[in-house]
């Protein structure tokens, strides 16, 4: 049968056979190899992305620590008002300050956290109030000092000036 065909027909059949052979060899041999090569390149790029993962985790941990120091003691219990009065009251006795306003707690619930706020009003000299502020900031269990406001008032009856310091403490507690 092959011998009966003209050279032109033989040539076309060989070309068609070669094209089919190339397609089949590509399908069975080269296609899988090329797919594996593409997968390898993707895995390499993913590996490059996660090479810095320990460094990035350390950076994230540092940011979390920084946020924690800014926010306050997350494990703050709501009934720390008595402890706050003990610390401030003891300091006021030792340093001739007057605790004018006993701290009243205010609890604000936002999402999964309770923001607990105490406001304390103290009367006395500026230097002693700064010493109190320093001592309070050294006790992180109370919470973070969020605001301090000093205000002087003149008493017309006594004809004296008094300095009042308003201290605002805040901390977080996770809601149950």
TORKOL-4160 file (C-alpha; in steps of 0.2 Angstrom, whole numbers, padded with zeros to 4 digits, m for minus):
176
<pt num="1" X="0000" Y="0000" Z="0000"/>
<pt num="2" X="0014" Y="0012" Z="0004"/>
<pt num="3" X="0023" Y="0008" Z="m0012"/>
<pt num="4" X="0007" Y="0012" Z="m0022"/>
<pt num="5" X="0006" Y="0030" Z="m0016"/>
<pt num="6" X="0015" Y="0044" Z="m0025"/>
<pt num="7" X="0029" Y="0054" Z="m0017"/>
<pt num="8" X="0018" Y="0069" Z="m0014"/>
<pt num="9" X="0005" Y="0058" Z="m0004"/>
<pt num="10" X="0019" Y="0050" Z="0005"/>
<pt num="11" X="0026" Y="0067" Z="0010"/>
<pt num="12" X="0009" Y="0073" Z="0016"/>
<pt num="13" X="0006" Y="0057" Z="0026"/>
<pt num="14" X="0023" Y="0058" Z="0034"/>
<pt num="15" X="0020" Y="0077" Z="0039"/>
<pt num="16" X="0003" Y="0072" Z="0046"/>
<pt num="17" X="0011" Y="0058" Z="0056"/>
<pt num="18" X="0025" Y="0069" Z="0062"/>
<pt num="19" X="0013" Y="0082" Z="0068"/>
<pt num="20" X="0003" Y="0068" Z="0077"/>
<pt num="21" X="0019" Y="0061" Z="0085"/>
<pt num="22" X="0024" Y="0079" Z="0091"/>
<pt num="23" X="0007" Y="0082" Z="0098"/>
<pt num="24" X="0006" Y="0065" Z="0107"/>
<pt num="25" X="0024" Y="0067" Z="0114"/>
<pt num="26" X="0020" Y="0084" Z="0120"/>
<pt num="27" X="0004" Y="0078" Z="0128"/>
<pt num="28" X="0012" Y="0063" Z="0137"/>
<pt num="29" X="0030" Y="0069" Z="0140"/>
<pt num="30" X="0032" Y="0088" Z="0140"/>
<pt num="31" X="0016" Y="0094" Z="0146"/>
<pt num="32" X="0018" Y="0086" Z="0163"/>
<pt num="33" X="0036" Y="0092" Z="0164"/>
<pt num="34" X="0031" Y="0110" Z="0160"/>
<pt num="35" X="0016" Y="0110" Z="0173"/>
<pt num="36" X="0029" Y="0103" Z="0186"/>
<pt num="37" X="0041" Y="0117" Z="0182"/>
<pt num="38" X="0027" Y="0130" Z="0184"/>
<pt num="39" X="0022" Y="0123" Z="0201"/>
<pt num="40" X="0041" Y="0123" Z="0206"/>
<pt num="41" X="0042" Y="0142" Z="0202"/>
<pt num="42" X="0026" Y="0145" Z="0212"/>
<pt num="43" X="0033" Y="0136" Z="0227"/>
<pt num="44" X="0049" Y="0145" Z="0226"/>
<pt num="45" X="0040" Y="0162" Z="0226"/>
<pt num="46" X="0030" Y="0156" Z="0241"/>
<pt num="47" X="0046" Y="0150" Z="0250"/>
<pt num="48" X="0054" Y="0167" Z="0247"/>
<pt num="49" X="0038" Y="0175" Z="0254"/>
<pt num="50" X="0039" Y="0165" Z="0270"/>
<pt num="51" X="0058" Y="0165" Z="0272"/>
<pt num="52" X="0056" Y="0181" Z="0283"/>
<pt num="53" X="0042" Y="0174" Z="0293"/>
<pt num="54" X="0052" Y="0173" Z="0310"/>
<pt num="55" X="0057" Y="0191" Z="0308"/>
<pt num="56" X="0039" Y="0196" Z="0304"/>
<pt num="57" X="0033" Y="0187" Z="0318"/>
<pt num="58" X="0045" Y="0195" Z="0330"/>
<pt num="59" X="0040" Y="0212" Z="0323"/>
<pt num="60" X="0022" Y="0208" Z="0326"/>
<pt num="61" X="0025" Y="0202" Z="0343"/>
<pt num="62" X="0034" Y="0219" Z="0347"/>
<pt num="63" X="0020" Y="0228" Z="0340"/>
<pt num="64" X="0008" Y="0218" Z="0351"/>
<pt num="65" X="0019" Y="0221" Z="0366"/>
<pt num="66" X="0019" Y="0240" Z="0362"/>
<pt num="67" X="0000" Y="0240" Z="0361"/>
<pt num="68" X="m0001" Y="0231" Z="0377"/>
<pt num="69" X="0009" Y="0244" Z="0386"/>
<pt num="70" X="m0001" Y="0258" Z="0379"/>
<pt num="71" X="m0018" Y="0250" Z="0383"/>
<pt num="72" X="m0014" Y="0243" Z="0400"/>
<pt num="73" X="m0016" Y="0227" Z="0410"/>
<pt num="74" X="m0028" Y="0216" Z="0400"/>
<pt num="75" X="m0030" Y="0205" Z="0415"/>
<pt num="76" X="m0037" Y="0220" Z="0425"/>
<pt num="77" X="m0050" Y="0214" Z="0437"/>
<pt num="78" X="m0065" Y="0226" Z="0439"/>
<pt num="79" X="m0065" Y="0226" Z="0458"/>
<pt num="80" X="m0047" Y="0235" Z="0459"/>
<pt num="81" X="m0055" Y="0251" Z="0465"/>
<pt num="82" X="m0052" Y="0246" Z="0483"/>
<pt num="83" X="m0034" Y="0243" Z="0479"/>
<pt num="84" X="m0032" Y="0259" Z="0471"/>
<pt num="85" X="m0039" Y="0268" Z="0486"/>
<pt num="86" X="m0027" Y="0259" Z="0497"/>
<pt num="87" X="m0012" Y="0264" Z="0487"/>
<pt num="88" X="m0017" Y="0282" Z="0484"/>
<pt num="89" X="m0024" Y="0284" Z="0502"/>
<pt num="90" X="m0008" Y="0277" Z="0510"/>
<pt num="91" X="0003" Y="0289" Z="0499"/>
<pt num="92" X="m0009" Y="0304" Z="0504"/>
<pt num="93" X="m0007" Y="0300" Z="0522"/>
<pt num="94" X="0012" Y="0300" Z="0521"/>
<pt num="95" X="0014" Y="0315" Z="0510"/>
<pt num="96" X="0001" Y="0328" Z="0516"/>
<pt num="97" X="m0011" Y="0326" Z="0502"/>
<pt num="98" X="m0030" Y="0325" Z="0502"/>
<pt num="99" X="m0040" Y="0312" Z="0493"/>
<pt num="100" X="m0055" Y="0323" Z="0488"/>
<pt num="101" X="m0065" Y="0311" Z="0477"/>
<pt num="102" X="m0065" Y="0292" Z="0480"/>
<pt num="103" X="m0063" Y="0283" Z="0464"/>
<pt num="104" X="m0079" Y="0278" Z="0455"/>
<pt num="105" X="m0078" Y="0265" Z="0442"/>
<pt num="106" X="m0085" Y="0267" Z="0425"/>
<pt num="107" X="m0087" Y="0252" Z="0414"/>
<pt num="108" X="m0089" Y="0254" Z="0395"/>
<pt num="109" X="m0092" Y="0238" Z="0385"/>
<pt num="110" X="m0085" Y="0238" Z="0367"/>
<pt num="111" X="m0086" Y="0222" Z="0357"/>
<pt num="112" X="m0077" Y="0209" Z="0368"/>
<pt num="113" X="m0069" Y="0220" Z="0380"/>
<pt num="114" X="m0074" Y="0231" Z="0395"/>
<pt num="115" X="m0065" Y="0247" Z="0397"/>
<pt num="116" X="m0064" Y="0251" Z="0416"/>
<pt num="117" X="m0061" Y="0269" Z="0421"/>
<pt num="118" X="m0057" Y="0276" Z="0438"/>
<pt num="119" X="m0056" Y="0295" Z="0441"/>
<pt num="120" X="m0047" Y="0301" Z="0457"/>
<pt num="121" X="m0047" Y="0319" Z="0463"/>
<pt num="122" X="m0032" Y="0324" Z="0474"/>
<pt num="123" X="m0028" Y="0341" Z="0483"/>
<pt num="124" X="m0011" Y="0346" Z="0488"/>
<pt num="125" X="0006" Y="0353" Z="0482"/>
<pt num="126" X="0011" Y="0351" Z="0464"/>
<pt num="127" X="0028" Y="0342" Z="0469"/>
<pt num="128" X="0019" Y="0329" Z="0480"/>
<pt num="129" X="0006" Y="0326" Z="0466"/>
<pt num="130" X="0020" Y="0322" Z="0454"/>
<pt num="131" X="0028" Y="0310" Z="0466"/>
<pt num="132" X="0011" Y="0302" Z="0468"/>
<pt num="133" X="0010" Y="0301" Z="0449"/>
<pt num="134" X="0027" Y="0293" Z="0448"/>
<pt num="135" X="0022" Y="0280" Z="0461"/>
<pt num="136" X="0006" Y="0276" Z="0453"/>
<pt num="137" X="0014" Y="0273" Z="0436"/>
<pt num="138" X="0026" Y="0261" Z="0444"/>
<pt num="139" X="0011" Y="0250" Z="0449"/>
<pt num="140" X="0005" Y="0243" Z="0432"/>
<pt num="141" X="m0008" Y="0232" Z="0441"/>
<pt num="142" X="m0019" Y="0247" Z="0444"/>
<pt num="143" X="m0020" Y="0251" Z="0426"/>
<pt num="144" X="m0013" Y="0264" Z="0415"/>
<pt num="145" X="m0014" Y="0283" Z="0419"/>
<pt num="146" X="m0023" Y="0290" Z="0404"/>
<pt num="147" X="m0025" Y="0308" Z="0409"/>
<pt num="148" X="m0019" Y="0320" Z="0423"/>
<pt num="149" X="m0026" Y="0337" Z="0424"/>
<pt num="150" X="m0021" Y="0350" Z="0437"/>
<pt num="151" X="m0032" Y="0364" Z="0441"/>
<pt num="152" X="m0030" Y="0378" Z="0454"/>
<pt num="153" X="m0045" Y="0385" Z="0463"/>
<pt num="154" X="m0046" Y="0400" Z="0474"/>
<pt num="155" X="m0057" Y="0399" Z="0490"/>
<pt num="156" X="m0064" Y="0415" Z="0494"/>
<pt num="157" X="m0069" Y="0411" Z="0512"/>
<pt num="158" X="m0051" Y="0405" Z="0516"/>
<pt num="159" X="m0043" Y="0417" Z="0504"/>
<pt num="160" X="m0031" Y="0403" Z="0498"/>
<pt num="161" X="m0027" Y="0394" Z="0482"/>
<pt num="162" X="m0028" Y="0375" Z="0481"/>
<pt num="163" X="m0021" Y="0364" Z="0468"/>
<pt num="164" X="m0032" Y="0349" Z="0462"/>
<pt num="165" X="m0025" Y="0335" Z="0452"/>
<pt num="166" X="m0038" Y="0324" Z="0443"/>
<pt num="167" X="m0031" Y="0307" Z="0438"/>
<pt num="168" X="m0039" Y="0296" Z="0426"/>
<pt num="169" X="m0035" Y="0277" Z="0426"/>
<pt num="170" X="m0040" Y="0265" Z="0412"/>
<pt num="171" X="m0038" Y="0247" Z="0409"/>
<pt num="172" X="m0046" Y="0233" Z="0399"/>
<pt num="173" X="m0054" Y="0217" Z="0404"/>
<pt num="174" X="m0060" Y="0204" Z="0392"/>
<pt num="175" X="m0079" Y="0201" Z="0392"/>
<pt num="176" X="m0085" Y="0184" Z="0396"/>
